[in-house]
Amino acid sequence: MSVQKSPAEAQFTIALNWKVTLLCLLTLPVLLTLGFWQLDRAEQKQQQQAQLTETLALPPARLTQDNASGLREYRRLILSGRYLRDRNWLLDNRHRDGQVGYEVVTPFELEGGAVVLVNRGWVPAPARRTERPDPEAPEGAVTLFAEWIEPSDHPLLDGRNTEEGWPKVILAIEPEAMETQLGQPVMERYARLEAGSRGALVTDWPDTEVSATKHTAYAVQWFAMALALVLWFILANTNLWVLWRRR
């Protein structure tokens, strides 16, 4: 006659499911790596945000040919000189409040003779694509306030335009291509005009904020998935779930 063990006498046992074990061994390192990578990204963003906050707190710097390379991105600038009028680029497919339009980029000659590209802001697109806005820039010597911006590096967007005449429609601010069209050198970065400066159009630039929250949230998700995988491994390879239900 066999005697059935009571729940108190039940033993914890391990019986490996090799398919589950192999899957967990392959997947767990990937999930952990992604989690730690997102934490590293979050730390980088925090450092960038701290540097950005420090940069925005600095007083405006007067832009010259000599100090241009040493200025941080988003540093506020003072530009003294004159617009090179009738030389507008139209940065295509820019939106404000759901309306499509262009951002107008005009070359600006500093008092020392160097030329910087100035993004003056947004204008709505005409009803017909064949029509192009061409906002005039102020004449004579002016003083502008702006931010120092690094051009975006998108492989599918550039500043080339082989059309004759002005204004020229471009897909991205690309100083190297634009200086060829202008016929004279321009600085590697561009100035984004502040509202109220002479020649400014609709600015409403997006907030310059670097947030680590998104990366932290992603890290939590990856680690949660790793924890769920470990729990699945334990339940699939032991009788722990049975023991827990008996209790």
N, C-alpha and C positions, 0 to 999 in steps of 0.2 A: 504494500500500500504506500503510495507517494504522499508526502506531506507538502501542501502548498505553502509557500513562504508568505508571511504577512507583509504588509507595506513597510513596516519598520525594519524587516530583514532584507528588503530589496537592496541590491548592490549596484553601485555606479559602474557602468561598463563602457568601453570604447570599441567601436567597430567601424573602421575607416571605410568611407565611401571614396574610392580613388578618383572617380570623376569629379566629385565635389571638391576633394582635396586639391587636385591639380588645378581646377579652375580658381580656387581661392589663392593658391600659391602664385599663380600668374597675375591675378587681378589686384590683390592687396598691395604689392609694391607700387603699382601704377597709381592707385588711389592715394596712397600716402605721399608719393612724389608730387602729384598734382596739388595736394593740400599744402605741402610745405612750399611749393613754388608760388602759390597764391599768397601765402604769408610773407614770402620774400618780396613779392610785388607790392603788397600793402605797406611794407616797411619803406620801400623805395618811394612810394607815393607820399608817405608821411614826410620823408626827407625833402621831396620836391615841394610839398605844400609849405614846409617851414622856410625853405629858400624863397619861394614866391612871396610869402608874407613879408619876409625881410626886404625883398626887392621893391615891393609896392610901397613900403614905408620910407624908402630913400627919396630925397628931393630930386626934382627933374635935373637931368644932365644935359648940357648943351652939346648937341651932336656935331662932331667934326670927323674929318677923314682919319685923324690920328687915334681917336678914342673909340671908333665904331666897333672894332673887333673885341675890345675889352668890356663892353657893356653887356650886362645880363639881358636875357630875353624878358620882356614885359617891363623893362625899366622905362620910366616916364622920361620923355625927351623934350627939349626945346630946340626947334629948328628955325634958324634965321636965314633968309635968302629969298628966292623967287621961284614961282612955278614956271616950268617950261610949257607954256600954254599950247593948246591945239595938239596935244600929244597924249590923248587918253586911251587907256586900255579898259575894256569892259569885261570884268570877271563874270562869266556866265553862270546861270542857274543858281542864283542866290535869292533866298526867300526872306520876307519879313511879313509876319502876321498872315501867313498862307498865300501871299502874293509873290509871284515870280518877278525877278528883276536882275539887275547887275550891280556889282560893286565897281566903283570908278577908281582906277589907279592912274595917278598923274606923276610924272617925274618932277623932282624939286631940286634946284641947284642951290647948295649951301653957299654961304658967304666965301668960303675957302675954295669954291669951284667944284667940289665933289657933288655927285648927283645921287639922290636917294629916291626910291619909289615910295609914293605916299598913297595909301588906300584912304580915299576921302569919304567912303561910305556908300550907301545903297541908293539906287534910283529904280522906280518901277519900269518894267519892260513895256514898250508900246504894244498896241493891239496886234500889229503886224511884225513878224520876225525880221522882215527886210528893213524895217525902220530901226535906227539905233540912237539912243540918247547920247548927247555929247555936251555935258554940263561944262560951262566955261569956268576957268580958274581965275582968281583975282589977279590983277596986274600989279606989277611993281614989287617992292620989298615988303615982305610980311614975316611975322613971327608966329609959329605954330606950336601947339602942344600935341604930343602923340605918344604912342607906346612902341617899343622896339620889338618886332615880331620875326621869328624864324619861319621862312617859307615851308609849307608842308611838302613832304616828299612822297607823292603818290605816283606809282608807276604808270597809271593810265591817264594821268592829267598833266598837262604841261602848258607853258606859256608861248608856244610857237604859233605864228600866224604869218602866212605867206601872202596875204592880201595886200594890195596897194592902198595907200591912204589911211586916214584916221577917222574915227576911232577903230581900234582893232579888238575883236572879240577873242578872249583867251579862256582856258579852262582852269588855269592855276597861275599863281604868281611865281615865275621862274626867272630870277634876275639874269642869269646867263643868256637865256634866249631873248629876253626883252631888251638887253643892252645891244644885241645885234640889230634888232629892229629900230632902236633909237639912234644907233650910230655912235654911241659913246658909252664909256664904262659906267656902271651903277654899283652901289653897295650890295653886299651879299644878303643883307636883311632888308626889311622894309619897315616903314613907319605907318602905324595905324592911327588915324587922326582922331583926336578927342572932339566931342561936341563943343561948339562955340568957337573953334578955330576957324580962321579964314579959309573959305573954300570947302568946309565940311558939309556933307550931305546928311542923309539919315544914318546915324552911327548905330546906336543900340547894339553894341558888340556883346557877344555872350560873356558871361562871367568867367573870369580867369581863375578857376578853382580846381584844385587837384584833390580828389577824394580817395581815401583808402578803404572806405566802407564796402564798396562793391567787391574788392578782392578778399576782404575779411569774410564776407558772406559766402563767397565761393569756396574759401578754405573750409569753413564750417560744413558746407554741403559735402565736400570730398571726404572729410574726416567722418561725417555721419554715415556716408556710404561704406567707408572702410569698417566702421563699427558694426553696421548691419551685416556686412560680409562675414566678420568674425563670429557674430552670433549665429548666423546660418551654418557656418562650418561646425560650431559646437553642437548645435541641435541635430545636424545631419549625421554626425559621427559618434554621438553618444546617446545614452538613454536619459539624458537630463530632463527632457520635456516630459517623459513618462513619469519619472520620479516626482517631478513638481506637481503633476496632475493628481497623483496618488495622495500627496500630502494635502 
